[in-house]
């Protein structure tokens, strides 16, 4: 069986150097030369790596806080920025919900009245926050049903507390109190509601001469980066 020379595993450029050294140097010098060439190449490689690492500026690794927004808009942002071409007035309302077994929860909603002087009507928009309490979240439908009885009284309260008027070119001066309630009600909430519950709520509001539109998770997913 033929023996394989270690030279066959060397790169071509080293084989070339060995061939040159074979003619001009003794064999023991050639071995030493090959060793020196390998060591020299290794030192050059290490020097290049050190130079490259020293030229790259150190960067701090940062992680996003869980409190930071991952999207451009929250649902509350979308509520606040809706209908930008209309005048509006807003108030915050404290609600308290009582139930059996000493259940008592208070929370705050935002109620805004939009005034559309072009159509001589106004309409309401409500933001209901996400409930962290599981029992409260399970009562979302009951809460929104109860809210249907507070839309018109809070509308009247805003109309009487803030006087707003507008005069457009070619039309007479119109005061906010002269606008007619259109019946439109927009409720912004990310509390879970089934399609059946949404249908039942829509029917309840319709019986009270109001036209409900719930803007929830589907609405937020579609407009979160607007």
Backbone bond lengths (Angstrom), bond angles and torsions (degrees), N, CA, C in turn:
res aa  C-N    CA-C-N  psi(-1)  N-CA   C-N-CA  omega(-1)  CA-C   N-CA-C  phi
1 X - - - 1.475 - - 1.527 108.77 -
2 X 1.330 115.57 128.91 1.471 119.93 -175.81 1.514 110.33 -75.32
3 X 1.311 115.00 139.30 1.455 120.19 178.23 1.533 109.64 -82.85
4 X 1.331 113.61 140.99 1.465 119.63 178.32 1.512 109.35 -92.30
5 X 1.322 115.57 128.21 1.462 120.37 179.88 1.522 109.89 -73.76
6 X 1.335 118.68 138.14 1.474 121.50 177.43 1.514 111.87 -59.71
7 X 1.357 117.10 -22.80 1.469 119.91 -178.66 1.522 112.29 -64.00
8 X 1.380 116.83 -24.80 1.463 118.95 -176.15 1.526 111.85 -67.40
9 X 1.323 116.86 -20.64 1.479 119.98 -178.20 1.523 112.19 -92.19
10 X 1.365 116.20 0.31 1.458 119.18 -179.01 1.529 110.72 -86.68
11 X 1.368 116.90 152.73 1.469 120.12 174.70 1.530 110.86 -59.36
12 X 1.343 114.70 156.80 1.470 120.20 -176.89 1.519 112.36 -60.20
13 X 1.356 116.10 -37.74 1.471 117.27 -175.51 1.537 111.32 -68.60
14 X 1.381 116.48 -30.95 1.465 119.58 177.06 1.526 110.56 -73.39
15 X 1.376 115.75 -38.50 1.462 119.12 176.59 1.530 110.46 -58.83
16 X 1.366 115.16 -37.54 1.466 119.57 179.46 1.526 111.09 -63.86
17 X 1.357 115.69 -42.85 1.457 119.32 179.94 1.528 111.05 -64.71
18 X 1.344 116.03 -39.45 1.469 119.71 179.83 1.526 110.68 -64.11
19 X 1.356 114.63 -40.17 1.465 118.44 179.66 1.521 110.87 -61.89
20 X 1.334 116.05 -38.06 1.477 119.96 178.88 1.520 110.13 -68.22
21 X 1.372 114.98 -44.56 1.456 118.43 -178.85 1.528 112.77 -65.19
22 X 1.371 116.58 -29.52 1.472 119.86 179.19 1.531 111.94 -58.37
23 X 1.286 116.21 -30.80 1.448 121.01 -176.07 1.525 113.83 -86.13
24 X 1.317 115.41 -24.90 1.469 117.60 -172.74 1.524 113.73 -117.00
25 X 1.381 117.84 -16.20 1.468 119.59 -175.73 1.519 110.79 -128.35
26 X 1.320 117.37 154.11 1.468 122.09 173.77 1.525 110.19 -65.09
27 X 1.362 115.41 159.96 1.463 120.00 -174.65 1.519 112.13 -63.03
28 X 1.374 117.17 -37.36 1.466 117.50 -177.84 1.518 111.36 -69.25
29 X 1.314 117.56 -28.08 1.467 121.18 176.52 1.511 110.20 -72.45
30 X 1.361 115.93 -36.26 1.472 120.23 179.55 1.516 110.12 -61.17
31 X 1.341 117.27 -45.74 1.465 121.14 179.81 1.518 110.70 -59.26
32 X 1.334 113.91 -43.24 1.467 117.85 178.50 1.523 110.73 -63.90
33 X 1.339 116.43 -39.11 1.474 120.50 -179.70 1.514 111.57 -64.56
34 X 1.341 115.68 -42.15 1.472 118.67 179.29 1.521 110.43 -62.22
35 X 1.329 114.99 -41.42 1.464 119.10 178.83 1.516 111.22 -61.78
36 X 1.353 115.31 -44.10 1.466 119.44 179.44 1.519 111.82 -63.96
37 X 1.336 116.10 -38.84 1.470 119.27 178.72 1.520 110.40 -62.19
38 X 1.357 116.55 -44.55 1.466 120.09 179.56 1.513 112.01 -62.46
39 X 1.328 116.16 -43.93 1.464 120.11 179.25 1.518 110.56 -64.81
40 X 1.323 116.04 -40.75 1.466 119.69 179.49 1.514 111.43 -63.45
41 X 1.331 116.51 -42.49 1.465 120.17 178.73 1.528 111.02 -62.07
42 X 1.347 116.22 -41.30 1.456 120.56 178.92 1.521 111.75 -63.10
43 X 1.345 116.09 -40.68 1.471 119.64 178.95 1.522 111.33 -65.14
44 X 1.339 116.01 -39.30 1.477 119.33 178.45 1.520 110.37 -63.17
45 X 1.346 116.15 -43.32 1.462 120.80 -179.77 1.520 111.29 -62.53
46 X 1.332 117.32 -44.98 1.456 121.09 178.93 1.524 111.61 -63.44
47 X 1.346 116.22 -38.61 1.456 120.19 178.33 1.522 111.82 -64.81
48 X 1.328 116.66 -37.82 1.477 120.13 179.69 1.524 110.65 -67.96
49 X 1.343 116.60 -40.27 1.461 120.18 178.91 1.525 110.43 -64.41
50 X 1.331 117.80 -42.43 1.472 120.78 178.97 1.522 111.16 -62.33
51 X 1.337 115.83 -42.30 1.463 119.86 -179.61 1.511 111.30 -64.84
52 X 1.338 116.72 -39.82 1.467 120.45 -179.45 1.525 111.18 -65.52
53 X 1.343 116.65 -45.58 1.462 120.55 -179.12 1.517 112.11 -64.34
54 X 1.346 115.79 -35.92 1.466 118.72 -178.73 1.522 111.54 -73.24
55 X 1.352 117.06 -20.87 1.464 119.98 -178.84 1.510 112.39 -86.99
56 X 1.335 118.15 -13.08 1.462 121.09 -179.69 1.518 108.40 -90.89
57 X 1.354 118.32 120.31 1.461 120.11 -178.29 1.525 111.08 -66.66
58 X 1.313 114.84 143.04 1.463 119.59 178.75 1.518 109.43 -72.55
59 X 1.309 116.14 137.27 1.467 120.71 179.48 1.508 108.79 -121.99
60 X 1.326 114.65 137.74 1.463 119.46 179.47 1.511 109.56 -78.63
61 X 1.295 116.67 138.47 1.465 121.76 178.40 1.507 107.95 -87.37
62 X 1.312 115.60 121.53 1.453 120.38 -179.25 1.507 109.59 -118.87
63 X 1.282 116.12 147.70 1.458 122.20 176.50 1.516 108.61 -122.22
64 X 1.310 114.03 146.57 1.452 118.63 -179.57 1.526 110.08 -72.42
65 X 1.311 114.40 135.49 1.456 118.96 175.31 1.511 109.35 -69.36
66 X 1.315 115.58 145.98 1.460 119.25 179.80 1.514 111.56 -64.46
67 X 1.352 117.31 -18.04 1.452 120.58 179.86 1.517 112.15 -83.30
68 X 1.337 118.73 -13.36 1.443 121.47 -179.84 1.518 110.37 -76.37
69 X 1.332 115.30 148.92 1.450 120.07 179.48 1.524 110.06 -74.77
70 X 1.323 114.53 137.90 1.457 119.53 175.89 1.526 110.35 -93.73
71 X 1.345 116.63 -12.60 1.458 121.20 -179.28 1.521 109.04 -126.64
72 X 1.302 115.45 165.93 1.462 120.14 -176.52 1.523 111.75 -67.09
73 X 1.327 117.11 -38.81 1.459 121.44 -175.33 1.520 111.83 -128.49
74 X 1.321 114.95 139.96 1.462 120.26 166.11 1.526 106.82 -89.77
75 X 1.318 116.29 171.05 1.462 118.26 178.20 1.526 110.51 -64.72
76 X 1.317 116.84 -34.08 1.465 119.59 178.08 1.540 110.62 -67.04
77 X 1.312 117.57 -35.15 1.469 120.70 174.96 1.531 110.04 -60.68
78 X 1.333 115.82 -44.16 1.462 120.43 -179.76 1.525 110.81 -64.64
79 X 1.327 116.37 -37.81 1.473 120.08 175.59 1.531 110.57 -60.16
80 X 1.326 115.82 -47.49 1.464 120.67 -175.36 1.528 112.24 -67.96
81 X 1.336 117.17 -27.55 1.467 120.63 -175.33 1.523 113.06 -99.93
82 X 1.308 117.78 5.48 1.462 119.86 -179.25 1.528 111.35 -70.75
83 X 1.327 115.58 148.72 1.468 123.73 175.58 1.536 111.65 49.93
84 X 1.328 117.29 58.76 1.474 120.65 -174.78 1.525 114.45 -65.98
85 X 1.322 117.90 -16.49 1.465 120.28 -177.82 1.523 113.58 -90.59
86 X 1.324 117.12 2.13 1.464 120.75 -178.23 1.523 110.79 -111.04
87 X 1.332 115.29 148.05 1.463 120.14 172.69 1.527 108.48 -73.53
88 X 1.328 115.65 148.54 1.455 118.82 -179.56 1.520 110.53 -153.57
89 X 1.310 114.85 155.76 1.461 122.45 173.34 1.526 107.41 -130.28
90 X 1.333 115.62 148.05 1.457 119.49 -174.72 1.515 111.67 -136.74
91 X 1.313 115.11 151.69 1.454 121.47 171.41 1.524 108.83 -143.03
92 X 1.323 115.26 153.19 1.459 121.21 175.99 1.523 108.56 -99.89
93 X 1.317 115.05 135.34 1.462 121.00 -174.56 1.522 109.73 -119.53
94 X 1.308 116.08 129.10 1.458 121.94 176.22 1.519 109.38 -90.22
95 X 1.304 115.93 124.47 1.462 121.23 178.63 1.520 109.50 -116.67
96 X 1.298 115.28 148.82 1.461 120.74 179.08 1.514 108.97 -130.08
97 X 1.295 115.61 131.54 1.454 121.30 -177.75 1.526 108.83 -117.53
98 X 1.325 114.70 124.72 1.458 120.36 -179.76 1.516 109.44 -117.36
99 X 1.313 115.13 144.51 1.451 120.61 179.53 1.514 111.84 -145.26
100 X 1.315 115.02 -165.88 1.457 119.92 -179.16 1.532 110.56 -74.43
101 X 1.324 115.46 166.92 1.472 122.25 178.82 1.528 112.20 57.05
102 X 1.337 115.40 39.93 1.465 122.07 177.30 1.531 112.81 60.09
103 X 1.320 116.12 27.43 1.467 119.00 177.68 1.526 109.07 -73.44
104 X 1.321 115.90 125.75 1.463 120.52 -178.36 1.523 108.51 -150.12
105 X 1.323 116.56 113.59 1.464 121.61 -178.33 1.521 109.92 -131.08
106 X 1.330 115.13 133.63 1.469 120.86 176.27 1.520 108.76 -113.39
107 X 1.310 116.92 142.79 1.463 121.60 178.19 1.524 109.00 -151.93
108 X 1.318 115.10 166.11 1.461 121.27 -175.33 1.518 110.42 -117.81
109 X 1.313 116.36 136.93 1.462 121.56 174.14 1.522 109.01 -119.47
110 X 1.312 115.24 160.30 1.468 120.94 175.86 1.525 108.68 -108.37
111 X 1.322 115.53 129.14 1.468 121.58 -177.75 1.529 108.28 -120.54
112 X 1.318 116.06 123.69 1.465 119.95 -177.92 1.518 110.14 -127.05
113 X 1.325 114.74 136.96 1.469 121.29 178.11 1.526 108.63 -109.73
114 X 1.326 116.17 119.33 1.466 122.17 178.56 1.521 109.53 -96.91
115 X 1.334 115.08 137.79 1.463 121.03 -177.99 1.528 109.97 -116.17
116 X 1.316 114.53 114.35 1.464 121.48 -179.02 1.529 108.06 -104.19
117 X 1.333 115.49 94.69 1.464 119.83 -175.73 1.522 111.86 -72.07
118 X 1.318 117.72 -22.26 1.468 119.40 177.84 1.524 111.49 -65.96
119 X 1.317 116.53 -38.68 1.470 120.23 179.90 1.524 112.26 -100.03
120 X 1.352 116.40 0.47 1.473 122.72 -178.90 1.528 111.78 57.07
121 X 1.325 115.72 38.66 1.465 121.18 178.41 1.520 110.07 -134.77
122 X 1.328 114.84 164.71 1.459 120.20 170.64 1.523 108.42 -133.81
123 X 1.337 115.50 165.26 1.462 120.59 -179.99 1.517 109.25 -152.82
124 X 1.339 116.07 166.12 1.468 121.51 -172.47 1.518 111.93 -111.38
125 X 1.329 114.36 149.66 1.460 121.97 174.46 1.529 107.63 -136.42
126 X 1.330 116.30 135.62 1.464 120.92 -174.32 1.527 109.26 -130.67
127 X 1.326 115.65 136.64 1.460 120.10 172.57 1.515 108.83 -110.88
128 X 1.347 115.35 121.55 1.461 121.99 177.65 1.525 107.38 -110.53
129 X 1.330 118.74 118.69 1.473 120.89 -175.77 1.528 112.04 -67.72
130 X 1.325 115.77 162.77 1.458 121.15 176.09 1.523 108.91 -71.49
131 X 1.316 116.04 133.07 1.455 120.80 -178.25 1.523 110.21 -87.97
132 X 1.330 116.87 124.35 1.459 121.28 177.66 1.530 111.34 -80.65
133 X 1.329 115.69 -29.17 1.450 120.21 178.05 1.530 109.26 -74.29
134 X 1.339 116.75 124.64 1.466 121.01 -175.72 1.515 112.12 -62.94
135 X 1.321 117.32 -38.35 1.460 120.28 -179.59 1.519 110.96 -67.42
136 X 1.317 115.11 -37.71 1.460 119.64 178.00 1.528 110.79 -68.19
137 X 1.329 116.54 -40.23 1.465 120.42 178.86 1.521 111.46 -62.70
138 X 1.332 116.62 -35.52 1.462 120.28 179.25 1.528 111.99 -68.45
139 X 1.318 116.03 -15.44 1.467 120.44 -177.75 1.529 111.99 -102.05
140 X 1.328 117.16 17.96 1.467 120.90 -176.63 1.527 111.56 -56.77
141 X 1.312 117.61 -44.96 1.462 119.64 -179.25 1.529 111.11 -61.73
142 X 1.327 117.17 -43.27 1.461 120.16 179.24 1.531 111.10 -64.02
143 X 1.341 116.36 -37.58 1.463 120.20 179.85 1.527 110.84 -65.41
144 X 1.323 116.89 -45.09 1.468 119.94 179.98 1.526 111.49 -69.79
145 X 1.331 116.91 -29.32 1.466 119.57 174.58 1.520 109.91 -66.53
146 X 1.326 116.86 -44.69 1.467 120.85 177.90 1.522 111.40 -63.53
147 X 1.332 115.76 -33.82 1.461 120.52 -179.45 1.527 112.11 -63.66
148 X 1.319 116.86 -26.41 1.472 120.19 -179.00 1.529 111.83 -61.27
149 X 1.328 117.00 -25.53 1.467 120.22 179.08 1.526 112.17 -84.45
150 X 1.320 117.83 -6.62 1.465 120.85 -177.24 1.525 113.10 -107.92
151 X 1.327 117.11 -7.72 1.466 119.96 -177.82 1.530 111.34 -62.52
152 X 1.312 116.96 -54.58 1.473 120.29 -175.49 1.531 112.75 -67.99
153 X 1.340 119.67 -41.59 1.477 118.50 176.41 1.527 112.99 -61.40
154 X 1.320 117.28 -40.98 1.469 119.44 179.21 1.520 111.17 -71.10
155 X 1.300 117.94 -30.71 1.467 120.58 173.68 1.525 109.90 -61.39
156 X 1.337 116.86 -47.18 1.462 120.75 -179.90 1.521 110.98 -63.37
157 X 1.328 116.21 -36.12 1.470 120.11 179.88 1.523 110.83 -64.82
158 X 1.321 117.86 -42.59 1.458 120.84 178.88 1.525 111.44 -68.30
159 X 1.293 116.99 -38.89 1.476 120.37 -179.94 1.521 111.61 -63.62
160 X 1.314 116.59 -37.43 1.468 120.18 -177.08 1.528 112.75 -82.18
161 X 1.331 116.31 -24.73 1.469 119.46 -176.68 1.519 113.07 -87.50
162 X 1.315 117.81 -25.48 1.463 121.84 -178.23 1.525 109.07 -127.40
163 X 1.334 115.13 121.41 1.458 119.49 178.56 1.525 110.91 -94.38
164 X 1.302 115.97 119.37 1.464 121.13 -178.95 1.526 108.40 -128.95
165 X 1.314 115.69 137.76 1.457 120.00 177.64 1.514 110.41 -141.76
166 X 1.320 115.93 163.13 1.461 120.42 -178.35 1.519 109.92 -152.05
167 X 1.337 114.11 138.27 1.456 119.83 174.23 1.524 108.24 -124.26
168 X 1.320 115.36 115.70 1.452 120.77 178.80 1.529 109.04 -96.82
169 X 1.336 117.42 154.02 1.470 119.74 178.44 1.528 111.54 -56.09
170 X 1.340 115.19 129.44 1.458 119.62 178.20 1.511 115.08 85.03
171 X 1.344 117.09 1.71 1.468 119.41 -179.96 1.525 109.48 -133.59
172 X 1.325 115.47 159.82 1.460 121.02 -178.69 1.526 110.83 -75.84
173 X 1.301 115.27 161.06 1.470 120.85 177.05 1.519 109.49 -64.62
174 X 1.327 115.92 133.13 1.467 121.00 -178.60 1.519 109.36 -124.32
175 X 1.309 116.74 132.63 1.455 121.57 177.74 1.529 110.07 -95.50
176 X 1.324 114.11 153.35 1.451 119.16 -178.56 1.519 113.05 -61.12
177 X 1.334 116.48 -32.59 1.458 119.64 -178.69 1.525 112.34 -70.30
178 X 1.341 116.63 -13.26 1.469 120.27 179.02 1.530 112.21 -88.28
179 X 1.320 116.66 -8.10 1.460 119.74 -179.70 1.530 110.39 -74.56
180 X 1.310 114.67 149.24 1.467 121.75 -178.52 1.521 109.28 -99.81
181 X 1.334 115.95 138.64 1.463 120.00 179.09 1.530 108.97 -70.41
182 X 1.323 115.95 121.42 1.467 120.93 -178.36 1.523 112.38 -76.23
183 X 1.334 116.36 -20.31 1.462 120.21 -178.28 1.526 113.21 93.64
184 X 1.320 117.21 -8.24 1.474 119.10 -179.93 1.529 110.01 -73.28
185 X 1.337 115.00 133.78 1.463 121.76 178.60 1.528 108.50 -134.85
186 X 1.322 115.37 123.10 1.465 121.29 177.19 1.530 107.82 -108.48
187 X 1.324 116.24 124.64 1.464 120.57 177.55 1.529 108.49 -115.83
188 X 1.327 115.32 120.17 1.460 122.31 178.19 1.532 107.83 -98.91
189 X 1.319 117.17 117.63 1.455 120.58 177.11 1.522 110.29 -159.52
190 X 1.326 115.86 143.49 1.461 121.16 176.92 1.523 111.85 -105.73
191 X 1.324 116.45 10.14 1.456 119.80 171.90 1.526 108.38 -69.71
192 X 1.313 116.40 139.81 1.460 121.14 -172.36 1.527 112.36 -67.62
193 X 1.327 114.03 132.21 1.459 122.33 173.93 1.519 107.96 -135.87
194 X 1.318 116.89 134.26 1.463 120.02 176.70 1.522 109.17 -79.14
195 X 1.339 117.93 159.27 1.469 120.03 175.70 1.526 113.01 -54.86
196 X 1.332 116.70 -35.11 1.467 120.13 178.54 1.526 110.45 -65.67
197 X 1.346 116.43 -42.28 1.465 119.92 178.99 1.518 111.38 -65.01
198 X 1.338 116.73 -39.77 1.470 120.16 177.75 1.522 109.70 -61.74
199 X 1.329 117.12 -42.29 1.462 120.86 178.45 1.522 112.19 -62.91
200 X 1.330 116.53 -40.73 1.465 120.53 179.16 1.525 111.17 -66.65
201 X 1.329 116.67 -40.70 1.465 120.29 178.27 1.532 111.08 -64.90
202 X 1.324 115.62 -42.17 1.471 119.74 178.99 1.523 110.66 -59.36
203 X 1.320 116.26 -40.62 1.469 121.11 179.73 1.526 110.85 -66.04
204 X 1.352 117.02 -42.40 1.466 120.85 179.57 1.523 111.15 -61.89
205 X 1.338 117.17 -43.74 1.465 120.32 179.74 1.533 110.79 -67.62
206 X 1.314 116.29 -36.92 1.470 120.12 -179.81 1.522 111.01 -64.30
207 X 1.330 116.95 -37.41 1.463 120.65 177.78 1.522 111.61 -63.84
208 X 1.335 116.19 -20.60 1.461 121.07 178.66 1.532 111.38 -103.40
209 X 1.339 115.29 21.45 1.476 122.32 176.75 1.533 112.20 64.76
210 X 1.312 116.06 36.23 1.455 120.53 176.89 1.528 109.40 -128.89
211 X 1.317 115.16 151.50 1.461 121.12 -176.61 1.524 108.08 -118.65
212 X 1.322 114.27 106.16 1.463 121.26 -170.70 1.521 111.88 -89.99
213 X 1.338 115.33 137.36 1.462 122.11 169.12 1.521 107.90 -131.21
214 X 1.327 116.00 118.44 1.467 120.82 179.60 1.522 109.23 -96.55
215 X 1.309 115.65 123.71 1.464 121.84 178.69 1.528 107.85 -108.55
216 X 1.331 114.54 101.05 1.455 120.35 -175.04 1.512 113.33 -115.52
217 X 1.323 116.41 -138.73 1.467 121.39 -175.88 1.524 112.56 -62.19
218 X 1.332 117.43 -40.01 1.466 119.88 179.57 1.523 110.99 -61.76
219 X 1.325 116.02 -42.34 1.470 120.83 178.88 1.525 110.34 -64.56
220 X 1.347 116.00 -43.57 1.475 119.48 -179.62 1.526 111.19 -64.35
221 X 1.318 118.42 -43.42 1.464 121.23 -179.95 1.523 111.47 -59.75
222 X 1.321 116.61 -34.59 1.463 120.42 -178.21 1.522 112.55 -78.25
223 X 1.341 117.51 -29.33 1.472 121.04 -172.75 1.539 113.66 -116.32
224 X 1.324 118.78 7.39 1.461 120.43 -172.43 1.528 113.69 -64.48
225 X 1.339 118.30 -22.73 1.457 120.91 179.68 1.524 113.32 -110.42
226 X 1.334 117.00 14.99 1.480 120.68 178.72 1.525 110.42 -65.80
